[in-house]
Amino acid sequence: MLTQRQQEAISDYLDFTRIYPQLFSPRALRRIISDRTSLEQYAEEHGVVLGVAAETPHAYFIVDLVETNRTDGTKVQYPYLRLIYRKQLEGAVNTVVLGVIANAELGAIDSIVMLRQERHATGLFHLELPRGFGEVNLSGEQNALKELREETGYLGERAKILGATYTDSGVMDAMVAFYYVPIVGKLEAMPEVGEAIDEIQIISIAELWEKIRSGEVTDSFTVQALAFLHDQAQLHS
């Protein structure tokens, strides 16, 4: 017999498929099973939670039941976890901000604003670029300027998109957009409650690359942002 938690997760999931059908579009090699009978049978037989396993103000944790073929042609079913950002479903743009000093009164021109902050997932301090979840009523450019202002206090003149990537296509469909922002002013930082920012640093691009090579900087978003910046520089050289 299914537990109450298993039943609720499947019911919420079926509602989810109706509200957001685009998330369940046909797959070429891995079919998503979405009929209640199959979901309930698998959940009961294997003692797992399928459907909307959990949710937070930021994301849904979805466990799909998928079906694929073995090399001999026989079908096999198994659970597959994915993380779906709530606000992205409504059009919000998640952002990473490459803030570059453009006012000599604030520091060396072309230096980059970085944050040293504690990340809950690793339990470690990471040196990384400012970033954040998008707000539904703001454009990507507006979100970039907002994140920079709140987390560091630095004021951007404008925000230019460098590119966008999937955060981790293995477990989520979330995208993040990378923005280049010339910094022209400074106010007091106003980070959100829950942020664990320890320090704001201004470092040169050459120093940042060295920190990446040495393993001091391991944040993938920071590495991607520098790759985009390098690509832009090569295009205009």
Phi, psi and omega per residue, in radians:
M1 nan 2.429 3.130
L2 -1.250 2.519 3.028
T3 -1.329 2.900 3.113
Q4 -1.080 -0.674 3.131
R5 -1.094 -0.772 3.123
Q6 -1.085 -0.745 3.141
Q7 -1.114 -0.782 -3.120
E8 -1.159 -0.685 -3.135
A9 -1.087 -0.708 3.141
I10 -1.242 -0.737 3.116
S11 -1.068 -0.780 3.108
D12 -1.097 -0.638 -3.140
Y13 -1.119 -0.790 -3.141
L14 -1.133 -0.624 3.014
D15 -1.104 -0.707 -3.127
F16 -1.072 -0.714 -3.131
T17 -1.127 -0.521 3.130
R18 -1.395 -0.635 -3.103
I19 -1.327 -0.661 -3.090
Y20 -2.195 1.145 -3.087
P21 -1.068 -0.421 -3.121
Q22 -1.126 -0.378 3.134
L23 -1.387 -0.135 -3.086
F24 -2.154 0.518 3.123
S25 -1.074 2.678 -3.085
P26 -1.021 2.371 3.057
R27 -1.778 2.542 -3.101
A28 -1.274 -0.646 -2.998
L29 -2.105 -0.224 -3.084
R30 -2.419 1.685 -3.043
R31 -1.353 2.387 3.078
I32 -1.541 2.198 3.102
I33 -1.519 2.202 -3.057
S34 -2.318 0.251 3.063
D35 -1.623 2.442 -3.011
R36 -1.006 -0.730 -3.078
T37 -1.047 -0.828 -3.133
S38 -1.131 -0.702 3.141
L39 -1.124 -0.803 -3.124
E40 -1.149 -0.711 -3.135
Q41 -1.108 -0.798 -3.124
Y42 -1.159 -0.760 -3.122
A43 -1.056 -0.722 -3.132
E44 -1.225 -0.783 -3.088
E45 -1.152 -0.599 -3.040
H46 -1.847 -0.057 3.103
G47 1.117 0.647 -3.115
V48 -2.061 2.841 3.040
V49 -1.710 2.083 3.054
L50 -1.901 2.653 3.101
G51 1.811 -2.477 3.125
V52 -1.465 1.631 -3.039
A53 -1.265 -0.576 3.140
A54 -2.890 2.840 3.052
E55 -2.614 2.641 3.080
T56 -2.242 3.067 3.068
P57 -1.046 -0.320 -3.080
H58 -1.815 -0.516 -2.945
A59 -2.633 2.766 2.966
Y60 -1.864 2.408 3.021
F61 -1.818 1.875 -3.038
I62 -1.861 2.346 3.018
V63 -2.023 1.807 3.088
D64 -1.420 2.694 2.899
L65 -1.782 2.100 -3.077
V66 -2.062 2.779 -3.119
E67 -2.309 2.355 3.101
T68 -2.493 3.058 -3.113
N69 -1.845 2.406 2.971
R70 -1.283 2.994 -3.135
T71 -1.095 -0.425 3.125
D72 -1.537 0.045 3.084
G73 1.662 -0.197 3.117
T74 -1.301 2.612 -3.095
K75 -1.562 2.560 3.079
V76 -2.394 2.438 3.118
Q77 -1.996 2.557 3.117
Y78 -2.820 2.727 3.118
P79 -1.312 2.597 3.092
Y80 -2.443 2.085 -3.104
L81 -1.433 2.474 2.934
R82 -2.541 2.653 -3.120
L83 -1.931 2.238 -3.088
I84 -2.139 2.118 3.121
Y85 -1.314 2.264 -3.032
R86 -1.124 -0.873 -3.020
K87 -1.244 -0.447 3.074
Q88 -1.122 -0.552 3.088
L89 -1.077 -0.416 -3.116
E90 -1.782 0.153 3.047
G91 1.783 0.064 3.142
A92 -1.245 2.660 -3.111
V93 -1.999 2.001 3.051
N94 -1.274 2.466 -2.979
T95 -2.294 2.592 2.914
V96 -2.102 2.357 -2.999
V97 -1.991 2.052 3.002
L98 -1.655 1.544 -3.116
G99 -1.521 2.126 -3.042
V100 -2.061 2.246 -3.117
I101 -1.087 2.153 3.120
A102 -2.093 0.053 3.124
N103 -2.168 2.023 -3.042
A104 -1.076 -0.367 3.106
E105 -1.209 -0.285 -3.088
L106 -1.726 -0.185 -3.104
G107 2.575 -3.044 -3.121
A108 -1.126 2.283 3.137
I109 -0.996 2.412 3.122
D110 1.320 0.053 3.015
S111 -1.249 2.753 -3.024
I112 -1.930 2.425 3.118
V113 -1.517 2.169 -3.102
M114 -2.167 2.748 3.067
L115 -2.046 2.407 2.936
R116 -1.825 1.985 -3.085
Q117 -2.495 2.724 -3.136
E118 -1.499 2.259 3.116
R119 -1.836 2.262 -3.053
H120 -1.107 -0.682 -3.054
A121 -1.078 -0.667 -3.114
T122 -1.724 -0.390 -3.052
G123 1.279 0.292 -3.067
L124 -2.118 2.843 2.991
F125 -1.525 2.371 -3.136
H126 -2.217 2.421 3.019
L127 -1.632 2.082 -2.990
E128 -2.699 2.944 3.089
L129 -1.343 2.681 3.034
P130 -1.057 2.499 3.094
R131 -2.786 2.918 3.132
G132 -3.077 2.910 3.040
F133 -1.188 2.537 3.121
G134 -1.367 2.738 3.018
E135 -1.778 2.445 -3.008
V136 -1.071 -0.639 -3.045
N137 -1.543 0.145 -3.124
L138 -2.117 2.597 3.033
S139 -1.307 2.966 3.084
G140 -1.040 -0.732 3.130
E141 -1.089 -0.765 3.125
Q142 -1.138 -0.686 3.107
N143 -1.100 -0.701 -3.137
A144 -1.079 -0.817 3.132
L145 -1.128 -0.644 3.132
K146 -1.150 -0.825 -3.132
E147 -1.081 -0.757 3.121
L148 -1.066 -0.805 -3.120
R149 -1.104 -0.810 -3.056
E150 -1.222 -0.788 -3.013
E151 -1.403 -0.490 -3.055
T152 -2.140 -0.377 -3.036
G153 1.520 -0.171 -3.125
Y154 -1.345 2.517 -3.089
L155 -1.878 2.238 3.137
G156 -1.633 2.555 3.103
E157 -1.345 -0.672 3.140
R158 -2.871 3.032 3.097
A159 -2.306 2.183 3.135
K160 -2.010 2.211 -3.107
I161 -1.256 2.362 3.099
L162 -1.718 -0.550 -3.104
G163 2.867 -3.116 -3.136
A164 -2.564 2.569 3.122
T165 -2.446 2.796 2.958
Y166 -1.306 2.392 -3.093
T167 -1.084 -0.900 3.108
D168 -2.796 1.649 -3.017
S169 -1.146 -0.193 3.104
G170 -1.288 -0.501 -3.067
V171 -2.302 -0.062 -3.123
M172 -2.692 2.778 3.095
D173 -1.830 0.190 -3.106
A174 -1.173 2.496 3.069
M175 -2.035 2.687 3.050
V176 -2.272 2.392 3.128
A177 -1.810 2.439 -3.097
F178 -1.828 2.274 -3.079
Y179 -2.172 2.399 3.034
Y180 -1.653 2.174 -3.072
V181 -2.260 1.962 2.997
P182 -1.210 2.271 -3.073
I183 -1.723 2.229 -3.049
V184 -2.139 -0.151 -3.098
G185 -2.680 3.062 -3.089
K186 -2.598 2.306 3.010
L187 -2.249 -3.063 3.096
E188 -1.304 2.397 3.103
A189 -1.170 2.575 3.138
M190 -2.366 1.131 -3.104
P191 -1.142 2.676 3.115
E192 -1.197 2.716 3.032
V193 -1.068 2.332 -3.105
G194 1.806 -0.307 3.054
E195 -1.209 2.527 -3.128
A196 -2.109 0.938 -3.114
I197 -1.411 2.172 -3.092
D198 -1.689 -0.593 -3.014
E199 -2.836 2.574 3.006
I200 -1.890 2.265 -3.118
Q201 -2.158 2.604 3.016
I202 -2.058 2.054 -3.105
I203 -2.334 2.730 -3.135
S204 -1.316 2.809 3.099
I205 -1.089 -0.720 3.139
A206 -1.078 -0.727 3.125
E207 -1.161 -0.664 3.134
L208 -1.133 -0.740 3.090
W209 -1.055 -0.695 3.134
E210 -1.128 -0.686 3.107
K211 -1.157 -0.546 3.071
I212 -1.219 -0.788 -3.141
R213 -1.097 -0.633 -3.091
S214 -1.412 -0.191 -3.123
G215 1.558 0.076 3.099
E216 -1.258 -0.611 3.053
V217 -1.869 2.078 -3.094
T218 -2.147 0.069 -3.125
D219 -1.244 2.123 -3.054
S220 -1.169 -0.572 3.133
F221 -1.119 -0.681 3.118
T222 -1.114 -0.755 3.122
V223 -1.104 -0.753 3.130
Q224 -1.098 -0.736 -3.128
A225 -1.066 -0.745 3.119
L226 -1.163 -0.602 3.087
A227 -1.120 -0.743 3.086
F228 -1.092 -0.751 -3.128
L229 -1.113 -0.735 3.113
H230 -1.085 -0.721 -3.140
D231 -1.107 -0.733 3.108
Q232 -1.088 -0.723 -3.134
A233 -1.130 -0.686 3.124
Q234 -1.138 -0.655 -3.137
L235 -1.140 -0.559 -3.067
H236 -1.811 0.147 3.139
S237 -1.473 nan nan
